């Protein structure tokens, strides 16, 4: 399979983190758009795994359609150039700036 959402990579050096959404309003339209804007700053792929589904964090529509609510567990996966910094910023955004 080809494309930016193919997570199978030789060496498997992608960066990952797991979080739980603690904001009672979840990830609605405004924070979904802000998250996508943040993700688009990076050349690396940034994906979320939510309820077993792969979500492109650069797509606000995909984020909103995932229905990420309060106490939803998700995994952040960054792969490529600046993946460490991207993971740090996305994780911080999801943990602190939703509201």
C-alpha positions, 0 to 999 in steps of 0.5 A: 500500500502506498500513501502517507497513511501507510504506517508500516515502515522498515526500522519502525522508528516512528514516534508514538504517545498515548493520551486520554482526552480530559476536556469534557467537550471533547475534540469538537470543530474549533480544536479539531481545526486548530489541531489540523493547523498545528499538524500541517506545520510539520512535514512528517505524517501525523496520525491518530488512532482512535477506536481502532481507526487511523485518522490523519491529524492534518484533516479537520474533517477526519478529526471531527468525524472520529467523534473524539469525546471526553475520556476517549483514548487515542494514540498519536503517531508521528513519522518523518522529519521533525517527528519528535517536535511534532509529537511533543507539540501535538501531545501538549495541545491535546493535553492542555489546549482543548476547550 
